[in-house]
Amino acid sequence: MHDSAAPLALVDARADPEQRRALAGREIDLEEGFAVVACDACRTGADAAHALAKLHAGTGLADRIAIWCFGTRRRAELSYPLFRACRRFLLFVLRRKPL
């Protein structure tokens, strides 16, 4: 992450039902993707992935792929459905129940 960025907290919606309810109160369905909440603004899906990519400054191969895939709004809109489908498949293979 860039040094100037505010610290981020990763919240596991499976382990924190209170956070899940708070997002549900904002009409955010975490089964459809993830959310980024910053300064009371909430972004979801491809928009959230793009926002995180703008903050990220990783140097590893996976980091560079993610930054490229989500670095522009257009690429994020094209890449996000593929990544979401891969996540759903992985959850199915791992036999994880929906939130």
C-alpha positions as CSV (number, residue, x, y, z in Angstrom):
1,M,0.0,0.0,0.0
2,H,1.1,3.5,-0.5
3,D,2.5,5.2,2.6
4,S,-0.1,8.0,2.3
5,A,-3.1,5.7,2.4
6,A,-5.1,5.3,5.5
7,P,-4.7,1.9,7.2
8,L,-7.1,-0.7,6.0
9,A,-8.8,-3.4,8.0
10,L,-9.8,-6.7,6.5
11,V,-13.0,-7.9,7.9
12,D,-14.0,-11.6,7.5
13,A,-17.8,-11.5,6.9
14,R,-18.0,-15.2,7.9
15,A,-16.5,-14.5,11.3
16,D,-18.0,-11.1,12.0
17,P,-21.8,-11.2,11.6
18,E,-22.2,-7.7,13.0
19,Q,-20.2,-6.2,10.1
20,R,-22.2,-8.4,7.7
21,R,-25.5,-6.9,9.2
22,A,-24.1,-3.4,8.9
23,L,-23.4,-3.9,5.2
24,A,-26.8,-5.6,4.7
25,G,-28.3,-2.5,6.2
26,R,-26.7,-0.6,3.3
27,E,-28.3,-3.1,1.0
28,I,-25.0,-4.7,0.1
29,D,-25.1,-8.4,-0.7
30,L,-21.7,-9.9,0.0
31,E,-22.7,-13.0,-2.0
32,E,-22.4,-10.8,-5.1
33,G,-18.9,-9.6,-4.2
34,F,-17.0,-7.6,-1.6
35,A,-17.2,-4.1,-0.3
36,V,-14.8,-1.3,0.5
37,V,-16.0,1.3,3.1
38,A,-13.9,4.4,3.4
39,C,-15.0,7.8,4.8
40,D,-18.6,6.6,4.9
41,A,-18.5,5.9,1.1
42,C,-19.2,2.3,0.2
43,R,-18.0,0.7,-3.0
44,T,-18.8,-2.8,-4.2
45,G,-17.7,-5.2,-6.9
46,A,-15.5,-3.9,-9.7
47,D,-15.6,-0.4,-8.3
48,A,-14.2,-1.7,-4.9
49,A,-11.5,-3.7,-6.7
50,H,-10.5,-0.7,-8.7
51,A,-10.3,1.5,-5.6
52,L,-8.0,-1.0,-3.9
53,A,-5.9,-1.4,-7.0
54,K,-5.3,2.4,-7.0
55,L,-4.0,2.1,-3.4
56,H,-1.9,-1.0,-3.9
57,A,1.8,-0.8,-4.7
58,G,2.8,-4.5,-4.5
59,T,5.8,-5.8,-6.4
60,G,5.1,-9.6,-6.6
61,L,3.8,-11.2,-9.8
62,A,0.3,-11.7,-8.3
63,D,0.2,-8.1,-7.2
64,R,1.2,-6.8,-10.6
65,I,-1.5,-9.0,-12.3
66,A,-4.1,-7.7,-9.9
67,I,-3.0,-4.1,-10.3
68,W,-3.2,-4.5,-14.1
69,C,-6.6,-6.3,-14.1
70,F,-8.2,-3.7,-11.8
71,G,-6.0,-0.6,-12.5
72,T,-8.6,1.1,-14.7
73,R,-12.4,1.1,-14.4
74,R,-12.8,-0.6,-17.7
75,R,-10.4,-3.4,-17.0
76,A,-12.0,-3.8,-13.5
77,E,-15.4,-4.1,-15.1
78,L,-14.2,-6.7,-17.5
79,S,-12.0,-8.7,-15.0
80,Y,-14.2,-8.6,-11.9
81,P,-16.9,-11.1,-13.1
82,L,-14.1,-13.6,-14.0
83,F,-12.5,-13.3,-10.5
84,R,-16.0,-13.5,-8.8
85,A,-16.8,-16.7,-10.8
86,C,-13.4,-18.2,-9.7
87,R,-14.2,-17.4,-6.1
88,R,-17.6,-19.0,-6.4
89,F,-16.1,-22.1,-7.9
90,L,-13.4,-22.3,-5.2
91,L,-16.1,-22.0,-2.5
92,F,-18.1,-24.8,-4.1
93,V,-15.0,-27.0,-4.3
94,L,-14.2,-26.3,-0.6
95,R,-17.8,-26.9,0.2
96,R,-18.2,-23.5,1.9
97,K,-21.8,-22.4,2.5
98,P,-23.1,-19.0,1.3
99,L,-23.0,-16.2,3.8
